[in-house]
Amino acid sequence: MTSEFVLSLAERGIYTILLVAGPLLILALVVGLLVSIFQATTQIQEQTLAFIPKIVAVLIGLVFFGPWMLSKMVEFATDLFQNLNQFVG
């Protein structure tokens, strides 16, 4: 196992994590920003108001992005297991 292989594996792993988590994080960020703008406009300063819309948005995002996220993770795991002989050798 060479250092180039380990670095390549780590790079693909981090890229896969960012690709899988990115859509849900961006969705939560946008919903949080919209709730913050709503709070600033209406002067409602309730701190817990932002949690429920974010949770609902992330759950809806999981419904829509879930199959795609799962396929990306399975693709990475399959590639990892196919290259398993490079770990041993």
N, C-alpha and C positions, 0 to 999 in steps of 0.2 A: 504494500500500500504506500503510494508516494504522497508527498505533501501536496502536489498539484491535484491529485484525486480527492484528497480530504477537503481542500479549499473549494474545489468545484462542487463537491457534495454539499458543503455548508452554504455556498452561494445559491445553489438550487433550492435548498431547504428554506433559506430566508426569503427568497423570491416567492416560493410557494406560500409561505405564511402571509406575506404581504398581499399577495394576490387573493388569497382566500378571505382574509380578515378585512381587506380594504373596503369592499362595498358596504358592509355593515357599519364600519366605523364612520365612513363618509355619510351614510344615512343618519346615524345617531348625531353626528356633528351638525348636519343641516336642520334636523328637527330641533335640536337644542338651540341653535341660532334663531330659528323662527319663534320658539317659545320665549326666548330672551327678548326678542324684539317686541313680541306681544306683551310681555311683562313690563317692558320699559314704556310702551305706548299707553297701557292702561294703568300704570303705576301699581300693579299688583306685585307685592314683594314676597310672595309665598315661595319658599325655597324648594318645597316638595312638588311644586307644580310641574317641573321639567321632567320628573322621573317617569310618570305614567305615559306621556306621549313617546318618550324615547324607548321605553320597554315595548310598547305596542308597535312602534315603527321597526324595531329590530326583529321582533317576532314575525311581522309581515315580510320583512326582508329575508328572514330565514326560509319562509315558505317559498318565496320567489327565487332566491339565489341558492337555496339548499342543494338542489340536484347538481347545479354547476359546481358548487364548492366541493361537494362530495366527489364528483368526477375528477376534479383537479387533485384532491388528496389521494384518491385511488391511483391516479396516473403517476404521481410522485412515488407512492409506495411500491407500485409495480416496477417502476424503473429502478428503485432502490434494491428490490429483491432480485431483479434480473442481473444487477451488477454485484451481487453478493459474493461471487467468486473472487472478485478483486480484493475484498476484505481479507479473505482467508489466505489467498496466495501471496 
